[in-house]
Amino acid sequence: MRRLVLVVAAVFFLSWSGFAQTSSDDSPATKGDVERYFQLVKSSDMVKKMMATMAQSIHQLIHEQYVKHQDELPSDYEAKIDAMVSETFD
């Protein structure tokens, strides 16, 4: 009898988690739901860090290319391009 009660209790508790996961609301996520999710995973912080890293890489690449071709380019070329890249990423 005691085993039967334990088995019934175990089946009840294991099946309860299956019922808890089902949802009758199959409607798509709203804009507010998506914005809340992005806030929770801090996606804007990740994007800002990624953009800063990309901007730094592009500035470095521009400098390297300017050094290679500085005799063919105007003296203010690097500063103008750097300003344009910074403006784009800001």
C-alpha positions in Angstrom: 0.0 0.0 0.0 2.8 2.4 0.9 4.5 1.7 -2.4 1.3 2.4 -4.3 1.0 5.8 -2.6 4.6 6.6 -3.4 4.2 5.6 -7.0 1.0 7.6 -7.3 2.6 10.7 -5.7 5.7 10.4 -8.0 3.5 10.2 -11.1 1.4 13.1 -9.9 4.4 15.3 -9.2 6.2 14.4 -12.5 3.0 15.0 -14.5 2.3 18.3 -12.7 5.4 19.9 -14.3 4.1 18.9 -17.7 0.9 20.7 -17.1 2.6 23.7 -15.8 4.5 24.2 -19.0 1.5 24.2 -21.3 0.0 27.5 -22.3 -3.3 28.1 -23.8 -2.2 31.6 -25.0 -0.8 31.0 -28.5 -0.9 34.7 -29.5 2.3 36.2 -30.9 4.5 38.4 -28.8 3.6 42.0 -28.7 6.0 44.9 -29.3 6.1 45.4 -25.5 7.0 41.8 -24.9 9.9 42.0 -27.4 11.2 45.3 -25.9 11.0 43.8 -22.4 13.0 40.7 -23.6 15.7 43.0 -25.1 15.9 44.9 -21.8 16.3 41.7 -19.9 19.1 40.4 -22.1 20.7 43.8 -22.3 20.9 43.8 -26.1 21.4 47.5 -26.3 24.6 47.2 -24.2 25.8 44.4 -26.4 25.1 46.4 -29.6 26.9 49.5 -28.2 30.0 47.4 -27.3 29.9 45.8 -30.7 29.6 49.2 -32.5 32.5 50.6 -30.5 34.7 47.6 -31.3 33.8 47.9 -35.0 34.5 51.7 -35.0 37.9 51.1 -33.4 38.8 48.5 -35.9 37.8 50.7 -38.8 39.8 53.7 -37.4 42.9 51.4 -37.1 42.4 50.2 -40.7 42.0 53.7 -42.0 45.2 54.8 -40.2 47.1 51.8 -41.6 45.9 52.5 -45.2 46.7 56.2 -44.8 50.2 55.5 -43.7 50.7 53.3 -46.8 49.4 55.9 -49.2 50.0 59.2 -47.4 52.1 60.6 -50.2 49.2 60.2 -52.6 46.5 61.6 -50.2 45.8 65.1 -48.8 47.2 65.8 -45.4 43.8 66.1 -43.8 42.4 63.0 -45.4 42.7 60.7 -42.3 41.1 63.3 -40.0 38.1 63.8 -42.4 37.6 60.0 -42.8 37.9 59.4 -39.1 35.3 62.1 -38.4 33.0 60.6 -40.9 33.3 57.1 -39.4 32.8 58.5 -35.9 29.7 60.3 -37.0 28.3 57.2 -38.7 28.8 55.0 -35.6 27.5 57.7 -33.2 
